[in-house]
Amino acid sequence: MRSDLVPDDLWERVAPLLPPAPERRRRCPGRLRVPDRTALAGVLDVLRTGVAWRAVPEEAVGCSGVTAWRRPRDRTEAGVWPRRRPRRLCAGRGYDFDEYRRLLRKRGTEPVIARHSTAHGSGPGKVRWVVERAFAHLHRFRRLRIRWEIRDDVREAFLTLGCALICRRRLSQQTQARALPQ
């Protein structure tokens, strides 16, 4: 396994979040389970490069793509990637319809949608660049640029993992900037 796929500091933060490995059967135990760190390396390789699961380079990652694919699926079923609805949803003038507002309220989400009649540069459009910057960061992960996942829960797991990696990168950059003498 390549050491740059799952650095030690990332593994220290991820390992406590993972559910324990299931116990092996005594009779006909089957193959040994691939370590979680190796499977995570396979998942991160797919996230970064965007290759198909069956095309994961087993010699570089340490496990097959199918083995790596099973882990996000199993962790989603175990509740590691919780599904949450947003409390508020910001949108531009293109979504200024009462029907959209009604649907959002029905789902328990507060709509923050700019009105057609308001002046430009007011409302949610003032901070739109933050959202677009987040999309730009997420598009660094090739797997998130194009919707290849059939299962929504695996797609959401990739999205959550991508956001966590972005936050980790930003926090490490800020920590390094503070450590430099000025």
N, C-alpha and C positions, 0 to 999 in steps of 0.2 A: 504494500500500500504506500502511495506517495504521502509523505508527511505534510505537504503543503495543503492537502485537501481538508484535513481536520487538524488544525493546530492544537497544541496542548491547552491553551487558554480557552479556546472554543469548547473543547471536549469537557473541561472542568465545569463549564456552565451548563452544558447540554446533558451530561450523564445523570445528574440528579432528577431531571425531568422525565426520564424514560421509565416505562414500567419494567418491573423485573422480568427476566427471561422465564418462560414457562419451564416446568420441570420435565425432564426427559422420561419417557416410558421405560420401565424396567425390562419388559419383554419387547423385543424388536425395536430398539431405540432409534434406529435410523442414523442418518448422518449427523455429525456434530454441527451444532448451531454456529453460524458465522458470527463473530463478535459484533456488538452494536456499533462500535467505532468504524469497523470496516464497512458495514452496511450504510452508515451515515456518509462515508466517503463516496460510496456509489451514488447515493441520493444527491449529494452536492455536485458530483461530476455531471449528472444529468441536468441539474438545475443550471449550472454554469454553461455547459456546452450545448445543451438542447438535443443531444443524441437520443435516439429511440432506446427504450429499456433493453431491448435485445442486442443493441450495439455497444453496450458499456464495455470498455476494455478491461476484461477480467484480470489480466496480468498487471495492469497499472493500479486498479482499484482494490483488488483482493477478493472480489465476489462477483457473481453473475448479476446481470441487470435484473433478472426476475427475482432474485433474492433481495436485491436492494429495493425493488418495487413493493415487495410484500411488507416491508417495515413501515412505510408511511400509511399503508392501508391498515395494518394492525394497530398502529398508534392512533390513528383516527378513530377506529372502533373502540380503543381503550380510553378515549377522551383526552389525549395529550394535546391535540389541536382543537380546542373548544370552538364551536360555532356560535358567534354572537351577532346580534343585529345592532346596527348603529343607532345611537339615541337621536342623532341629528344627521340630516343629509343636506349638504350645500349643493346648489345647482345654478346654472346660468339662466338667462332669459328664455332660452329655447325650451325650457321645461315649465314655463309659467302657464300652467293649465290647472284649473280647479280639480280636474279628475286626478291628476298626479298627486296633488296635495291631499286629496281625500284618501287615495290608496295608501300613501305613506302614513297618514294618521291612523288608518285602520290597522296597519302593522305595528303601531306603537312607535313610529319614528317621526320626529318633529321636522317638517320641511322648512328649509331656509333657502327659498328660491327668489331670485331677483325678479321684480315686477317689470313688465314692459314699459310702464309709464315713468319709471324712475330714471334719473340721470346716470350716465355711464361713469364709472369710477366710484360708485357707491355700492353698498350691499356686499354680497359674498364675492364679487369680482375683485375686491381689493386684495384678497389673499389667494387668488387663483394660482399665482406662480408657485406657491408652496405645493399645491397638488400636482402641478405639471412637473415640478422638480422631482417629486416622489415617483411619478411615472417614469421619468428619465432614469432614475436610479434603478427601478425595477426592471427596465428594459436592458440593463446590463446583463441580466440573467436571461440567456437565450431561450430557455424553456418557458419563460413568462411572456415573451413577445408574441408568440403565436399559441393559440389554444389547441394543444394537442391532447390533453388529458380528457378522457371520456367521463371519468368519475369526478363529480364536483368536489368531493371530500379530498381527493388527492391533489386537485388543483388548489384548493384552499390551503392544504398543507404546504405546498410549494410556495404559495404567496406568503404565508406566515413565516416560513423559513427564510425567504428572501428578505422580508422586512426585518427579521431579527439580525441577519447578516449585515444589512445596511446600517442598522443602529449600532451594532458592534464596531463596524468600520468607523463610523462617525465618532463614537466615544473614544476609540483608541487614538484617532487623530487629535481630538481635543486634549487627551491626556498627554500625548507626546508634545503638543504645542505648549502646554503649561510647564512641562519639564524642562524645556529649553531655556537657558539663561537669556535675559534681555538686557 
